[in-house]
Amino acid sequence: QVQLVESGGGLVQAGGSLRLSCAASGRTFSRYTMGWFRQAPGKAREFVAAIRWGRGVTNYAASVKDRFTISRDNAKNTVYLQMNSLKPEDTAVYYCAVDSSTTIRIGVAMAEYDYWGQGTQVTVSS
């Protein structure tokens, strides 16, 4: 059974940093694209960042590019999201997701991901 467990969320002041982790178990994820999404209160879940297997090609939402960095450690089956220069509008529940299709895509749509974690809350105060 596939499990994704996020950690690292919390409360931080604007301009601060957090690093989220997502530990995957149940399969070997080295050939899967892994991504992060977020959902703010009253809003739809949105794409944040993703990293493909292999050479680790990445893709970012425009709103977080140059502030967030996604990375992965295949030996640990873990994906990370380093978040710098955080803004109040980054406040959301952050979800880890896996695309097990093994294609070359780096999906930005929820439908392209078939496994999800439970989420971790990130709150940025002004």
N, C-alpha and C positions, 0 to 999 in steps of 0.2 A: 504494500500500500504506500502510495506516495504521500509524503508529508513535507510541508514547508512551514518553517517556524521563523517568524521575524522577531528581531530584538533591536534595542538601541534607541527607541523612541523616547521622548520626554519633553520637558519644558525648557525652552531656551529663549534668551533675549534676541531681538532683532540684531542682525550682524554676526550672530554666533554660528557655531557649527555643531553638527551631529553626524555620526556614522551609523547607518542602519546595516544590519546583517540579516541574511536569510539562509538558514541551514536547511538543506534538502536531504531527504532520506527516502529509501525505498527503491531507488534506481541509481544508475550512474548517469549524472547529468552533464557530463563533459561534451556530449554531442547535441545539447539542447540550447536554444536561445532562452535566456532568463531576463525577466524584466521587472520593473517597478511601476506601479500605478498608485494614484492617490485619489481620495474622495473627501472633499470638504463638506461640512454640514449643508444640506439642501442642494447640493450640486451632484452632477453625474461623476462617476469615476473616470479619471483621465490618465492618459499615458504620461509617464515621467521620463523613463530611460530604459534601454534594453541593451544587452550584449550578446553577440552571437558566439556560438562555439567556434573552435578552431583558433583563428588569429585574433578573436576577440573584437571584431568590428562592433562599434557602438552607434547608438542613435539616441538623441535627446529631444525632448520637447523644447520649443523655443524659449519658454518661460524659465527654464532651468539651465539652459546651455551656458557654459562658462562659470557656473556656480556649483553644479553637481557633477560628480564623477562616479560612474558605475564601473565596477571591476569584479573579477571572479577568481576563485581559487578552486580549480577543478579537483585537486587532491583532497580538499576538504568539503567538496560539494556545497560550496558557499558562495553567495553573491553579496556584494557590498554596495552601498550607496553613500558616498561621502557628500555631505551637504554643507556648503560654506555660504557665507553672506546671506544667511536665512532672513526671510521677510515674513511679516504677519500673514501675507497671502499664501505662504507655504503651509500654513496650518491645515492639517488633514490627517486622516488615517492612511497610512502607507501600506500597500499590499505588494507582496512578492508574487511573481507568477512564472510559470514555465510553459514554453511552447515545445511540445515533444515531437513535432513533425519532422525534425532533422532537415528541414529545407534551409535554403540560404537566406530566407527572409528574416528581417528584424521587425517584427510586427508592432504596430502602434494601436491596434484595435483589440478590445477585450476578447472578442470572438476568436482571435488567433492564439489564445493561451488556454490551455486545458487543465492546469493545476494552479490552485491559489492558496496562499496562506491566509491566516485569520486577521492579519493587519496589526500595525503598531501605531499608536497615536503620536503625532508630532505637533506640538503647540509652540508657536513663536509669538512672544509678547512684544508689544511696541514700546 
